């Protein structure tokens, strides 16, 4: 090329694949700074449009440029000539965001998530909360309601609604025996239909057909037979055996209700006397 009056730019000899770019200030190849990356680009020359370029003169120069949004560029990041720039520099991974000029991926803050690679920003949870205030959430499954609130229904992605009296919306209590956060969320969602069907607190009762309409069993004390639990499973789940029925007030036909709770054996002699007395009054 020199015989045509062209002197190759020093930038042509910088290796973009090694993160080197031509620095005009130092007139030398320099490693790209954090937040930038080396890219081989067509060299800009005044004669480029007027004098044909010989086939053996690949007029490309390696320069350092800002890391694009959705990617991250630690120091010495570079892409070889002709690289697919959608994959190079490294793409931001799920659960993270990478604004323009990122050095490293940033974890999504609590209340946000990101389920796609190469994202510039994180997505906001409609619930404004992630499980256990966790960061780096990788899917909307991690978006949960705060204690005291529930989802309107299992399919709802909208904001949470306040829990009614008698419903257990202390969500960590459902998974207190588990340590892994992902397992906790999966178990909680399975037990409560994605927080749309909280269980009953002790001293409350609800029917399987209306599990969110909790009735108080005893206004003066905590009723020993209303033990709380999942009303969808029926009375045998939310009533202490052998009690059943509304407000856990029924005993088996051969037993009687005890005032202190539970059921007792029927006093047949006492019952017979009461029957005779009743008949005499007739």
C-alpha positions as CSV (number, residue, x, y, z in Angstrom):
1,X,0.0,0.0,0.0
2,X,2.9,2.4,0.6
3,X,3.7,2.7,-3.1
4,X,0.2,4.3,-3.6
5,X,1.1,6.9,-1.0
6,X,-0.8,5.3,1.8
7,X,0.9,4.6,5.2
8,X,-1.0,2.0,7.2
9,X,-2.5,3.3,10.5
10,X,-0.9,2.0,13.6
11,X,-4.3,1.0,14.8
12,X,-4.3,-1.7,12.2
13,X,-1.8,-3.6,14.2
14,X,-3.8,-3.5,17.5
15,X,-5.4,-6.9,18.2
16,X,-9.1,-6.3,19.0
17,X,-9.6,-9.9,20.1
18,X,-7.1,-9.2,23.0
19,X,-8.9,-6.0,24.0
20,X,-6.4,-3.7,22.4
21,X,-7.4,-0.4,20.8
22,X,-5.5,2.4,19.1
23,X,-5.0,5.4,21.4
24,X,-4.5,8.7,19.4
25,X,-3.1,10.4,22.4
26,X,-0.3,8.0,22.9
27,X,-0.1,6.8,19.2
28,X,0.1,3.3,20.5
29,X,-2.0,0.2,21.1
30,X,-3.5,0.3,24.6
31,X,-5.7,-2.2,26.5
32,X,-9.3,-0.9,26.7
33,X,-10.5,0.5,30.0
34,X,-13.2,-1.1,32.0
35,X,-16.6,-0.1,30.6
36,X,-15.3,-0.1,27.0
37,X,-14.3,-2.8,24.5
38,X,-12.1,-3.2,21.4
39,X,-13.8,-3.4,18.1
40,X,-12.3,-3.5,14.6
41,X,-14.0,-0.8,12.4
42,X,-13.5,0.4,8.8
43,X,-10.8,3.1,8.8
44,X,-11.9,6.6,7.9
45,X,-9.6,8.1,5.2
46,X,-10.2,11.1,3.0
47,X,-9.1,9.2,-0.1
48,X,-11.2,6.1,0.6
49,X,-14.0,7.1,-1.7
50,X,-11.7,8.4,-4.5
51,X,-9.0,5.8,-4.7
52,X,-10.0,2.1,-5.0
53,X,-8.7,0.0,-2.0
54,X,-6.5,-2.9,-3.0
55,X,-7.9,-6.3,-2.0
56,X,-4.8,-7.0,0.1
57,X,-5.2,-3.9,2.2
58,X,-7.9,-4.6,4.8
59,X,-8.6,-1.0,5.9
60,X,-9.8,-1.7,9.5
61,X,-8.6,-0.2,12.7
62,X,-9.1,-1.5,16.3
63,X,-10.5,1.2,18.6
64,X,-12.0,1.2,22.1
65,X,-15.6,2.2,22.3
66,X,-18.3,2.3,25.1
67,X,-19.8,-1.0,26.1
68,X,-23.3,-1.3,24.6
69,X,-26.4,-1.6,26.8
70,X,-27.2,-5.3,27.6
71,X,-23.5,-6.2,27.7
72,X,-20.7,-5.9,30.2
73,X,-17.1,-5.0,29.6
74,X,-14.3,-5.5,32.2
75,X,-10.9,-4.2,31.3
76,X,-9.2,-5.7,28.2
77,X,-12.5,-6.8,26.7
78,X,-12.4,-7.1,22.9
79,X,-14.2,-8.7,20.0
80,X,-12.4,-10.1,16.9
81,X,-13.0,-8.6,13.5
82,X,-16.3,-9.8,12.1
83,X,-17.7,-10.9,15.5
84,X,-21.4,-11.1,16.1
85,X,-21.9,-8.0,18.2
86,X,-25.1,-9.4,19.7
87,X,-23.0,-11.9,21.5
88,X,-19.7,-10.0,21.9
89,X,-19.0,-8.3,24.3
90,X,-20.5,-10.8,26.9
91,X,-24.2,-10.5,27.3
92,X,-25.8,-9.6,30.6
93,X,-27.1,-12.7,32.3
94,X,-30.6,-13.3,33.7
95,X,-31.4,-11.8,37.1
96,X,-29.1,-8.8,36.2
97,X,-29.1,-5.6,34.2
98,X,-26.3,-3.9,32.2
99,X,-26.8,-0.2,31.3
100,X,-24.5,1.3,28.6
101,X,-20.9,1.3,29.8
102,X,-21.3,-1.5,32.3
103,X,-18.2,-3.1,33.8
104,X,-20.0,-6.0,35.4
105,X,-23.7,-7.2,35.5
106,X,-25.8,-5.5,38.3
107,X,-28.1,-7.7,40.3
108,X,-31.8,-6.8,40.0
109,X,-32.8,-5.0,43.2
110,X,-35.5,-6.3,45.6
111,X,-38.9,-5.9,43.9
112,X,-37.5,-6.5,40.4
113,X,-36.5,-9.4,38.2
114,X,-35.1,-10.2,34.8
115,X,-35.9,-13.4,32.9
116,X,-34.0,-12.5,29.7
117,X,-30.4,-12.3,28.8
118,X,-28.9,-9.1,27.4
119,X,-31.1,-6.7,29.3
120,X,-30.4,-3.0,29.9
121,X,-32.7,-2.8,32.9
122,X,-34.7,-5.1,35.2
123,X,-38.5,-5.6,35.2
124,X,-40.6,-4.3,38.1
125,X,-42.7,-6.8,40.1
126,X,-46.4,-5.8,40.1
127,X,-46.2,-6.8,43.8
128,X,-43.4,-4.4,44.4
129,X,-41.7,-7.1,46.4
130,X,-39.5,-10.2,45.9
131,X,-39.4,-13.2,48.2
132,X,-37.4,-12.4,51.4
133,X,-36.4,-9.1,49.8
134,X,-34.0,-11.1,47.6
135,X,-32.0,-9.6,44.8
136,X,-31.0,-11.1,41.4
137,X,-34.5,-12.6,40.8
138,X,-34.6,-14.5,37.5
139,X,-38.3,-14.8,37.0
140,X,-41.7,-13.3,37.9
141,X,-42.2,-16.4,40.2
142,X,-39.9,-14.6,42.7
143,X,-42.4,-11.7,42.9
144,X,-44.4,-12.2,46.0
145,X,-46.8,-10.3,48.3
146,X,-45.5,-8.9,51.5
147,X,-46.8,-10.2,54.8
148,X,-50.3,-9.1,55.4
149,X,-51.2,-9.1,51.7
150,X,-52.3,-11.7,49.2
151,X,-52.9,-12.1,45.4
152,X,-56.5,-11.5,44.2
153,X,-56.3,-14.9,42.4
154,X,-53.8,-17.5,41.3
155,X,-53.4,-16.0,37.8
156,X,-53.2,-12.4,38.9
157,X,-50.0,-10.5,38.2
158,X,-51.5,-7.3,39.6
159,X,-50.7,-5.6,42.9
160,X,-51.5,-7.4,46.1
161,X,-54.7,-6.9,48.2
162,X,-54.9,-6.8,52.0
163,X,-55.6,-10.0,53.8
164,X,-58.9,-10.3,55.7
165,X,-59.1,-11.1,59.4
166,X,-58.5,-14.8,60.3
167,X,-56.2,-15.5,57.3
168,X,-52.6,-16.5,57.8
169,X,-50.6,-14.1,55.6
170,X,-47.4,-14.5,57.5
171,X,-45.9,-16.2,54.4
172,X,-42.6,-17.3,55.9
173,X,-44.5,-19.4,58.4
174,X,-45.5,-21.8,55.6
175,X,-41.9,-22.7,54.8
176,X,-40.0,-22.1,58.0
177,X,-38.4,-25.6,57.7
178,X,-36.8,-24.9,54.3
179,X,-33.6,-23.0,53.8
180,X,-33.2,-22.6,50.0
181,X,-35.1,-19.5,48.7
182,X,-36.1,-21.1,45.4
183,X,-37.6,-24.1,47.2
184,X,-39.3,-21.8,49.7
185,X,-41.1,-19.9,46.9
186,X,-42.0,-23.0,45.0
187,X,-43.5,-24.6,48.1
188,X,-45.3,-21.5,49.2
189,X,-46.9,-21.1,45.8
190,X,-47.9,-24.7,45.7
191,X,-49.5,-24.6,49.2
192,X,-51.4,-21.4,48.8
193,X,-52.1,-21.2,45.0
194,X,-49.5,-18.5,44.4
195,X,-50.6,-16.7,47.6
196,X,-54.2,-16.4,46.5
197,X,-55.5,-18.9,49.1
198,X,-54.0,-18.3,52.5
199,X,-54.8,-20.7,55.3
200,X,-56.8,-20.1,58.4
201,X,-55.3,-18.9,61.7
202,X,-56.2,-20.8,64.8
203,X,-59.7,-19.9,66.2
204,X,-61.1,-19.4,62.7
205,X,-63.2,-21.5,60.5
206,X,-64.2,-21.3,56.8
207,X,-65.9,-23.6,54.4
208,X,-64.2,-25.3,51.5
209,X,-66.5,-23.5,49.1
210,X,-65.6,-20.0,50.6
211,X,-62.1,-20.4,52.0
212,X,-61.5,-16.7,52.2
213,X,-64.5,-16.0,54.4
214,X,-63.2,-16.7,57.8
215,X,-65.6,-16.9,60.8
216,X,-64.3,-16.6,64.4
217,X,-65.0,-19.7,66.4
218,X,-65.0,-18.1,69.9
219,X,-64.9,-14.4,70.6
220,X,-63.9,-14.8,74.3
221,X,-61.0,-17.3,73.9
222,X,-59.0,-19.3,71.4
223,X,-61.2,-22.2,70.6
224,X,-59.2,-25.4,71.1
225,X,-61.0,-27.2,68.4
226,X,-60.5,-24.6,65.6
227,X,-56.8,-25.3,64.9
228,X,-56.5,-23.4,61.6
229,X,-55.0,-24.8,58.3
230,X,-56.1,-25.2,54.8
231,X,-60.0,-25.0,54.5
232,X,-59.9,-26.4,51.0
233,X,-59.0,-29.8,52.7
234,X,-62.3,-29.7,54.7
235,X,-63.2,-29.9,58.4
236,X,-60.9,-32.8,59.2
237,X,-58.0,-30.5,58.4
238,X,-59.1,-27.3,60.3
239,X,-60.9,-29.0,63.2
240,X,-59.3,-31.0,66.0
241,X,-60.6,-34.5,65.7
242,X,-63.1,-35.7,66.3
243,X,-64.9,-32.3,65.9
244,X,-66.3,-31.4,62.5
245,X,-68.9,-29.1,61.0
246,X,-69.4,-25.4,61.0
247,X,-67.2,-23.7,63.6
248,X,-66.0,-27.2,64.5
249,X,-69.0,-27.6,66.7
250,X,-70.1,-31.2,65.8
251,X,-69.2,-34.4,67.5
252,X,-69.8,-38.0,66.3
253,X,-73.4,-39.2,66.9
254,X,-72.3,-41.4,69.8
255,X,-70.5,-38.6,71.6
256,X,-71.4,-35.3,73.1
257,X,-69.8,-31.8,72.9
258,X,-67.7,-30.8,75.9
259,X,-67.7,-27.2,76.9
260,X,-63.9,-27.1,77.3
261,X,-63.5,-28.5,73.8
262,X,-63.4,-31.9,72.3
263,X,-66.0,-34.7,72.5
264,X,-66.9,-37.0,75.4
265,X,-68.7,-40.3,75.8
266,X,-72.4,-40.0,76.2
267,X,-73.8,-40.5,79.7
268,X,-76.6,-42.9,78.8
269,X,-78.2,-42.9,82.3
270,X,-78.2,-39.2,82.4
271,X,-79.7,-39.0,78.9
272,X,-82.4,-41.5,79.8
273,X,-83.4,-39.5,82.9
274,X,-83.7,-36.4,80.8
275,X,-85.8,-38.2,78.3
276,X,-88.2,-39.5,81.0
277,X,-88.5,-36.0,82.5
278,X,-89.3,-34.6,79.1
279,X,-92.0,-37.2,78.5
280,X,-93.6,-36.6,81.9
281,X,-93.9,-32.9,81.0
282,X,-95.8,-33.7,77.9
